[in-house]
Amino acid sequence: MLQGVVVQPTEASDISVALLWAQEYNIDVAIKGGGHSTAGTSSSDGGLVIDLSRMKQVTVDTIRKNITAQGGATWKEVDEAGAAHGLAAVGGTVNHTGVGGLTLGGGYGWLSGQYGLTIDNLLSATVVLADGSVVTASASENPDLFWALRGAGYNFGVVVDFTYQAYDQTAPVFSGVLGFTSDKLEGIIEQLNHSLAHPDARSGAMCFFALSPDGSPMIIVICFYNGTREEGQKRFAGLTALKPVLNTLDMTPYAVVNTLQNPQATYGDRKSFKGVFYEPPLDPQFARVIFDDFMTKIQSDADLKSSAIILEFTDMRKICEVPLTATALASRSRTQNGIVCLRWTDPSKDLEHRTWAREVQSKWKAELDARASQIAGSSVPQYINYAERERLQPILSTIIANLLNSW
C-alpha cells in the first residue's frame, strides 16, 4: 500500500498551500468534511487528504438571520448554534453529517417542505480554487461558480465556509418514532401516500424497513410536524390508528429531531448506500415485495442485521418552485428519495452484498420508469414535466463540463 499524507488545515491559506503542493507533485487529492462518503471520496490510498475537522466553527448573525459554518462542521454544530438564538437552517436529518457533502449535493431536510433545499438557502461560500486563490461565490460574486456549487458536487474547489439563510424556530416541533409490526406495511404505505396527496409544507416522514433488536422484521416511521401538538396529532392520526408497538411522538426541540436516526446511522462497519426513487403514490404491493425480499436477505446473514431501506415522504412543492436551470441540481420533481443501506463487517462479502444492493436498486428503477411512462401518458399535472427535464439535462451537463474545464 502506498504511503499517503493527511493535513489538517486551520485556515484557507493552509488549504492553498496543500493544493499547490499536490499539483506540483501530481498527487491525488481528497477532501474530508464530515467523512460520510461510503464511496471513498473523503479518503485517498497513497494521496493527500485535506481533513477539515479542525475547521468547524459556526457563527450566527442574528440581525441578518444567517448562519456561517466552516467546511469541517457537522449539522450538529449548526443545529445547536442556531437553536441558541432561536434559529434553524435547512440541514441534514442525521446531525453528524458534514455540512459540505450534503450542501454540495443539494441537501434535503425536515424543513425542506417550508424552505426548499439546503442549496436554495445557501447565500454564499468561500472557496479555495485549484490555483490556490481564495474567492467568494454568491449571486453577485463568481455567480457561475455559485451555480455549480449548488448541486453539482465537490469538484470545483475546497469550500472553506458556507453561509445559510436561517429561519425563526423558537417553538418545539411535534416529532418522534412510530414502530410497527410487519403486517401493518400496506396500511402504513397507504397513510404515507395520503400525506403526499394532501401535502402540508410543515410536515414530513421517513419510513424504515429494518430489524428490531430481537431480530424480527419491523417498520419504523419518523414523523415530523413543525407546529403544535394538536396539529401534529391530527396530521398523523391515520398512522397512530394502526396501533404502533412503539410511539415516542411528542413536542421536541428541532435540533433533537436530527438526532433520531443517529442510533442507526453510526460510524464503522462496511457499507453500501444505493439511492432509490419512487413516483408517488408508492404501490403498497411493490413495497411488500421489496420488504419481504429485504428481510429474507438480512435475516439470512446476521452480519447484515444493522441494514435498512429508508424511504422519504417529503412535500416537494417548495423545492419545485425553483427553476431547474437556477442551480446545478439535475432533478426537481415530485419524485421521492430513498436509500438501500447495507452494513456488514466481513470484507470477503463485499462483492456479494454490493451486487445485491445494485439488484435491489434496479428493481426500484424499473418501478420508477414504469410509473413515469404511465404518468407521461396521462393528464395528471406534475411539478415538472418529464420531457422538459430530459430536454434540459444535456444543457446542465454541458454547463458543468465547461465549468470543470475552466478550472
Salt bridges, closest charged atoms under 4 A:
ASP51 OD1 - LYS32 NZ 3.70
ASP61 OD2 - ARG64 NH1 3.04
GLU77 OE2 - LYS56 NZ 3.97
GLU80 OE2 - LYS76 NZ 2.95
ASP120 OD1 - ARG332 NH2 2.71
ASP168 OD2 - LYS65 NZ 2.79
GLU186 OE2 - ARG288 NE 2.77
ASP200 OD1 - ARG202 NE 3.50
GLU231 OE2 - ARG202 NH1 3.48
ASP250 OD1 - ARG229 NH2 2.77
ASP269 OD2 - ARG343 NH2 2.84
GLU279 OE2 - ARG334 NE 2.80
ASP292 OD1 - ARG288 NH1 3.38
ASP293 OD2 - LYS363 NZ 3.33
ASP301 OD2 - LYS349 NZ 3.19
ASP301 OD2 - HIS353 NE2 3.67
ASP315 OD2 - ARG317 NH2 2.73
GLU321 OE1 - LYS318 NZ 3.47
ASP350 OD2 - ARG270 NH2 2.62
GLU352 OE2 - LYS297 NZ 3.30
ASP369 OD2 - LYS365 NZ 2.88
GLU388 OE2 - ARG391 NH2 2.71
